[in-house]
Amino acid sequence: MSSAASTASSSFSSLKERTSLLRTYLYRYRKLVFFGLCSLVLVDLLEILPPLLLKSAVDSVMASEPYAKLIRFALSYFFIMFLQGFCRWGWRIFLIRSSMLAGRDLRGDFAEKLFGLPASFYDKNRVGELMSLANSDVESVRQFLGPGLLTFADSLFYMATVPVAMYLLSPRLAFIALLPIPLIPFLVWKLEGAIHDRYKASQDQFSELSAMAQENLNGIRIVKAYAREQTQYTRFRKLGEEYIRRNLRLSRVQSSFGPLMDFFASFGIVGLIWFGGRYVGAGVVTLGTFVAFQRYIQKMIWPMVALGFAASSYQRALASSARLKNVFRQNSNISVASDPVLPAGFVPSPRARTAGRIEIRNLSFSFPADETNRLVLKNVSLTVEPGMRAAFVGRIGSGKSALLSLIPRIYPAPAGTVFVDGVPVEAWPIDILRSQIGFVSQEVFLFSESVYENIGFALHGWDPKEKESVIHAAAFSASVANEIRGLPRGFTTLLGERGVNLSGGQKQRVSLARALAAAPPILILDDALSAVDVKTEEGILRGLRERASRNTELVAAHRISTVKEADRIFVFEQGEIVEAGTHSELILKKSGIYSQFHEEQRLKEDLESYMDALDQKLEVRGAP
């Protein structure tokens, strides 16, 4: 293969790859696109006829032909305009509809992809950037599949048909009028690369702007608490100014298309006036032909301008599709079993419950997003029997939360290390596995819905009456029912973003009620009671143990009061289990970590009790 052929093949392959996403959604609605383009072709073919009718009418007047002939020309002109109007309506219906549907599908596919990506993806990507992709970039692709494709096809049809009509009227005048046309492809080629690069830079900056806005609005109370409003505003303004600067650079290129096209078209008009006027005087062409050429050259201005718009739209769509494909190319590291396995005797159904036995075998783990591959869990092995309460204690960063996140496969565990009822978690169908687990994270999240809808989030397809009774029972078990009833509209009270109109303890307990509502056989509490007082915590834990549908409970906590009633306590230190036993067994190991935690918290509680008693005495004595 020659060097030129190899380069051409490489360029074609590159073009196919760059346009793959555009072609996918274009092909999906190919019938609508086909009918739209057919309507557009008819419009452009009909567009050739009015100048010809005008030529005939002018020549008829100059030849003093009967007035009835002019009436026929006028009626023909009216009929052509009517057909054009109908066809224009057709391409708008078909092409714009296809772009709307393609945009809907692209946005839906993008959302589906985001929901299917693992937690490690969100550890590395900011929500604001993803929101920019879902809105601005999807819209850029949709714009090209609708108006962009329309103007591109329209300009091509014009440039393929109008010059032919001009040539048939007068080859000499056609050559003169169309002399600047070969310069247009060179101009488009030079400018479209600049548009692509500058639009991508603009969208990258918009992602930064969106990410900062989203983060600061979510954390507005922190911003206000530290009086950082002006600082954050200054940062936001700088990002906004940079976004404007990049958009202006893009606009300078985009806005040059129209004027340059008009400038080149003016050469054709100058040539027509100079040479066409002489040809009319010499009798080489008729006055009607001269008038028709003037109309045709005016019509050629539109495809030149449209070609610039289409090229700009195309480059924006390519830049956006490249950004979107970066997300579509991401693969979930949570594998789906090709041959799923379930525990013996377990039949999947909405109310099915597995026994809830947890086993960890020689587990070592590092977070996928950690490029250093630092192990947060090292050779961990343990067993939790059905119905047991297992507690996990350790300093911050000791690996407790990492271990608990592996059971519902929020992060992928190494194969053959985590088992639920004897089946490796990677062999379970992931939706069935997660339906067996109630997970309460240390990072509480509530939706901007009613309290009722938040607690009943997992109760899909339940009977409304049964659902209501279950939600109320779950709220009672989480010791939050009375406080919910005290809200302005009780269980139907709408929560602000992230449950902002609830206290920290109330949010934790509503989150706990959400996990309890579906009565899962496995309940995971990852430091889920840290914001409630000790007395409320004791009531909740007692209620969990007394539930008829007793769960296997896995509890990670820092407070000894949370774990002291557990059947088995595992103490973590730097990713390893260094102690295990009951509360009474572990406190006897005076040199052990658990015993030190217990002693530190006991001294802290004694000091707090002493200070409370001292404050009461001072109040009685009237001390300032």
N, C-alpha and C positions, 0 to 999 in steps of 0.2 A: 504494500500500500504506500502510495506517495505521501510526502510530508503534507501537502495541501489537503489530500483526502483524509489523512489522519486528523488534521486540525479541524476540518469540517465535521468529521464524525464526533470528535470530542466536544465541539461547540454544540452540536445537535443533542448529544447526551446531556450536556449541562443545561440546555434549554428545557429538555424534557423533565429533568429533576426539579428545576426551579419552578416550573409551571404545573407540577404534579397535583398540588392541592387545588389550584384553580380549575384544572381539567376535571378533577374528581367531581366537584360540585356542579360544574357546567354540564358534564355528561349525565348527571342524575336527573336533570330536567331538560334533556336534549330535545324532547318533543316540543315543549313550549318555546325553546330557543329556535328550533327549526321553523315553526310557524311565525315566530316574531321576525326572523330574518327574511322569510319569504315576503311578509308584509312590507318590510323595509325595502326589499329589492323592487317590489311593485311601485312603492312611493318614488324611488329614485329613477326608475324607468319612466314613470309618468312625468317626472320632473323635466325630462328632456323635451317633452312636447310643447309646453307653453311658449318658449322662445321661437320654435318653429311656426306655431300659429301666429305669433306676433310678426315674424318675418313675412308670412304669407299675407297677413292683413295690411302691413305697410306697403308691400309690393302691389297689392290689389288697389290700394288708394292711389299709389303713384301711377298705376296703369288705368285709372278711372273706370274700374270694373263695377258691376252693379252692386248697389247697397245691400241686396239680399245676401250676397256672398260674405259681407262683413258680419251680418247677423249669424250666419252659420259658424263663422269663426268664434264669435262671442259665445254662442251656445256650447260649442265644443270646449272652449276654455272653461266655462262654468262646469260642465260635466266632468272634465279632468280634475278640477279643483275638488269636486264632490268625492270622486273616487280616491283622491289623495287623502282627503280628510278621513274617510272611512278606513283606509289602510294605515294611516298614522295612529288612529284609535286602536287598530289591531296590534301594531307592534308595541304600543305602550302596554296594552293588556298582557301580551304574551311575555315580552322581555322583562318588564318591570316585575311582573308576577314571579317569573322564574328567579330573578335576583332576590326577591323577598323570601321566597321559599328556600333558596340556597343559603341565604344569611341565617334564616331560622335553623336550618339543619346544622350549619357550621357552628353556630352558637350552642346548639344542643349537644353536638358531638364533643365540643370543647368542654362543656360542663360535665358530660359523662366521663370524659378522660380525667378531669380534675378529681371527680369523686372516686375514681378507681385508682388514683396514684397513692402510694404509701405515705406514712408520716414523714419518712426521711426526705421525700421531695419537698415538703413544706418546711423542713428544717433549713433548706438551702434557698428557698424562693419566697420573696415577700408577697403578701396578699395584694398590696397595691399594684405591683407589676402585673400580677395575674388578672386583676380587674381591668387594667389598661388593655391587655390582650383581648379579654372577653368583650370589650366595648369598642375601643377605637380601631384595633387591628381587624377585628371581624367586620366592622363597618367598612373599612377600606377595601377588603376583599369583595364585600357585597356590592359596593359602588362600582367596582370594575365589572363584575358579572352582570350589572344592569346598565347604568348610564355609560360606563366606560366602554363596554363591549358594543353598545349601541352606536356610540359616536365613532368608534374604530371601524365598524362594519360600514356605517353610513359614509364615512370619508373614503373608504376603499371603493365602494360602489360608485360614488360620485366620480372619483378619479379614473375609474375604469370605463364609465359610460359617457360623461360629458365631453372628454377629449375626442371620443369617436364621433359624436355628433358634430363637433366643431370641424373635425377633419373632413367629414362628408360635405359640409357646407362650403368650406374653402381650405384646402391644404396649406396654402400660403399663409393665410391669417392664423390658422391653427398653430403652425410652426412658430410664428412670431409671438402669439399670446402665451404659448405654453413653454417658451424658452427657459423661464426660471424654474420650472417644475423639477428638473433633475437635482437641483440644489437641496430640495426638501429632505430626501432620505439622509443625506450627509448631516444636515442640521439636526434632525431627530436623533440620529445616532450619537452625535456629540453631546446633546443635552440630556438624553434619557439616563445616561450613566450618572451624571451629576444629580439628577432628581432622585435616583435610587439611593445613593449614598446619603444625601442630605435628608431625605425623608426617614431613612432608618435612624439617623442621628436624632432627628426630631422626636420619633417615637420612643427611642431609648430614654430621652430626657423626660418625655411625658410619663413614662413608667416611674422614673425617679420622683417626679412631682406627685403622682398618684399615691405612691408608696408612702411618702412623707405625710401627705394629707390624711391617709387612712390611719397611719400609726399615731399621729398627733390627735386626731379626733377620738380614737379609741382610748388614748391616754390623756384626755383633756384635763382630768382631775389631778393627775400627777403634774402636768404642766402648770396648772394654777397653784397647786400646793407649794411648788418651788418658785413661784413667781417668774416663770421662764417664758411668759407669753411673748414679750418683745424679742427675745432671742430666737424663739422658734419662728416667729413672724419674719424676722430678718432672713433666716435660713430659707424659709419658704419663698420669700420674695426673690432671693438670689436664684433659686431653682427656676422660678417663674420667668425671671429676666433671661436666663440662659435658654429656656424653652422658646421665648419670643425671638431671641437672637437666631436660634437655629431655624425657626420657622421663617424668619425674614430672609435668611440665606436661601431657603427652599423657594420662597415666593419670588425672589429675584430671578431664579431660573425659570420657574413656571410662568411667570408673567411676561417673560421675554418671547414666549412662543407666538402669541397672538400678534404683537407688533411686527415681529420678524416675518411672519407669514403675510401680513398685510403689505409689508414693504416689498416682498418678492412679487406679490400679486400686482402691485402698482406698476412694475416693469411691463407686465402684460398689457395693462390698460394704456400705458404710454405708447407702447408699440402699436396697439390697435388704433389709437387716435392718429398717430403719425402716418403709419402705412395704410390703415384702413380707409382713412379719409381720402388719401390719394387714389386708392383703388376704386373707391366709389366714384370719384370725379372722372377717372379714366374709363369707367364702365366695366372694370374687371369683375367687381361684385356689385350686387344691388344694395340699395339703402336698407332694405329689409334684412339682408344678410349682415350688414354692419350693425344694425340694432340688435339682432339675435346674438351676435358675438359679444356685444356689450353685456347682455343679460347672462350669457354663459360664463364670462369672466367673473362677474359678480357671484355667480353660483360656485365658482371654483375657490373663492375666498373662504367659504364655510368649511370645505373639507381640509383646507390647510390649517385653519384654527382648530377644527375638531380633531385633527391628527395630533396636534400638540396636547390638547386636553386628554385624548385617549392614551398617548404615550405617558403623560404624567400620572394618569389613573393606573395604568399598567405597572409602572415602576413602584408606585405606592403599594399596590396589591402584592407585588413580588416581595417587597421588603416586609410587609405584614405577614404574608404567608410563610416566609422564612422564620419569622419569630414564632408564629403559631406551630410550625412543624417542629421546632425545638421542643415544644411541650408534647406534641403528638408522638414524637420519637421516644419519649421517656417510657421505660418499661417498669412495671411494678416489681419490686423485689419480694413481694408476697406471692409466692407461686400458688397456682391452682392445681389441685391434684387431678391428674388425668384419669385415675381410677380411685375415686373416693372410698374411704373406709369408715364405717361407723361401729360403735361398740356393739357387741353381741346383744341381740334382743331389743335394740333401740330402733324404733320406727319413727321417722321424721313426721312431725305434725306441728301445728301452731302451739299446742299445749304440751308437747312431748318434753320430758325431763330426763336427762342423763343422771347417773349416780353422783358424779362430781369428784371423782378421785384424781388428784393431781400428783404427778411424779416428774421430777427433774433429774436427769442423769448426766453427770459429767459435763455440765453446761459452761462453756466459755463464750463470751459475746462482746462485740464492740459495735457502736452505732454506725450504721451505713454511711452517714454523712460525715463521720470523723475520718479525715484523710490520713491521720496518724495511726489509725487502727488500734488505738489504746483500748485494752480490755477493761470493761467496766464490771464484768462478771468472770470469775476464774474458777473453773472446775467445781461448779456448784452442783450438789446432789441433795435431794430431799424428797419426802413423800408426805402428802396430806390426805388422810382418809376421808371418805364421804361424811359430811356433817360436822367435821372438825373445824375449829377456829384456829388458824395458824397466823401468828403475828411475826412481823419483820421489823427489827430495830437496828438502828445504826446511825452514824453521823451522816450529814448531808453529803451526797455524792458517793455513798458506800455501795450503791447498786440495787437498792430496794425497789425503786420505781422502775428501773430497767427490767428487773426480773418479772414484775407484775405485768408490764406491757407486752411481754412475750407470750403470755398465755392466750389472750384474745388475738394474737398476731398483729398487734399494732406495729411492731417491728418483727422482722423475720428471725426466728431462732434457727440455729444450725440443725440440720435434719437429725432426727433420732435423739433429741435431747429433752424435749418437753412433751409430756403425754397427758391426755385427759381420758380417764377410764381406759387406760391401756392402749389408746390409739394416738400415734404422733399427731400433734396439732396440724402439721403440714398435710396430713392425709385426710383430715376432716374437710367436708365442704365448708368453706369459710363462713357463709351466711348462717349455716346450722350451728357451727361452733360458737359464733358470737351471740346467737340467740340463747345459748345456754349460760351466758355470762352477763352479770350485771356489773358494770364498771363505773366507779366513781373516782374521777381523777382529782389530783390536788389542785389542778387548774379548773375551777368551776366555770361552766359555760351554760347560760340559759338563753333561749331564743326570745325574740321580741314578740311573744305570743302571750296568751293568758296562762295563769298558773296551772290551770286544768290541762291545757294542751302540752305544757312542758312536762308535767308528771306523766301524762299518758302518751308520751312520744313513742314508746315501744309497743303500744297496744294496737297494732294494725288489724283492722277488720273485726274488732271485738263488738259484741252487742252493746249499744249505748248504755243501757241500764246496768249491765254487768260492769262495763268500763267505768261508769261513775262510782259504783260501790268499791271497785278495786282501787281507784285513784284516792278516794277518801281513806280507805284502809291503809294505803301506802303512806299517805301524809301523816296519819296517826302513828304508824310505826316509826316514822322519822321524827316524831315529836315536833311537827310543824303545823299540824291541823288547826290548832286554836289560833295561831298567829295568822294563818291564811284567812280564817273566818273574820279576823279583825281588820282585814284590808277593806278598802272602800267597797269593792264588789265581790269580796270573798274569792272563791276559786276562779271566777271569771275576770278577775282583775288583770288588766294588761300590764306586762312588765316592760320596762324600758330596755334599751340596748344592754345586753349581757346582764339583765336583771338588776339594773342600777337602783330601782326603787325598793330593793330589799337589802337588809344588812348582810354582812359577810356570813354570819352563822345561819341566817335564813336561806341564803343561796345554797350553802352546803347541804342543808337539810332537804331543800326542794330537789336538789340533784340526787341525794340519797333516795328520796321517795320515787324519783323517776326510775332508778335502778331496781327498787323493790317491787314496783307495780307489776312487772311481768313475772314475778316470783322465780327468778332464775336459780338453777341448782348450784351455781357458783357465783359468789358475790366478792368482788374485789374492791377494797376501800384503800385507796392510795392517799394516806394522810388526809382523809375526807372529813375528819371531825376536829380539825385543828382550830377552827374559828368558833366552836361552841364551848360553853363553860363545862367544867368537870361534872357537875350534877346532871346537866342535860345529856352529856356524853354517856354517863353511866346508865341513864334511863333508856337511851337508844340501844346501847349494847345489850342491855337486859332484854329489851323487847325483841331484838334480833334472835337471841338465843331461845326465846319462848315461842317464836313463830311456829305455826303448825307445819308449814313447808320449810323446814329447817334447811338453811344453805350450808354449803361448804364455804367458809369465810376466810379470805386472805386479807389481812389488815397490816398496812405499813403505817407506822406512827413514830413520833418523837417522844410523846408523853407516855410514861410508864403506866399511868392510870388507864390508858386506852388498851393496853396489851396484857395487863396483869391477870385477867381472867381467861386468857387464851389457853387452848389445850396444848399448844406447842409454840415456843418462841424461838426464832432463829435470829441470831445477832450477826450483823454484817460488818466487815471492816475491809475497806479497799477491795471490794468485789468478792470477798470470800466469806463463807460461814465460819466464824471462829468459835461460836458457842451455840448450843441448842438445849432446850429443856423447858420445864414449866417455870413460872415466876418464883415459886418457893425454892426450886432447885438452883436457879441461877443466882439468886441473891446470896446464897450460901458461899458462892465463890468470890471471896472478898477481893481478890486481885483481878477478877474478871471485868470485862467492859460493861456488861449489863449491871453488875453490882455497883460500879462507879456511877452509871447513869442514874440508878435508883437512889443512891446516896446524894448525888448532886441535886436531884429534883426534890428529895425530902428536905434537904437543907433550905432550898429555895422556898418551898411551901411553908416551912417553919418561920423563915424570915418574913414572908408576906403576912403570915398570921400575927406575928409579933408587931409588925408595923401597923396592921389594922387595929389591933388592941390598943396600941399606943395612941393612935389617932382618936379613938373613941374616948380614952381617958382625958386627952387634951381638950376635946370638945366639952366634956362634962365640967372640967375646971374653968372653961371659958378662956382658954389660952388662945392667943392670936394665931 
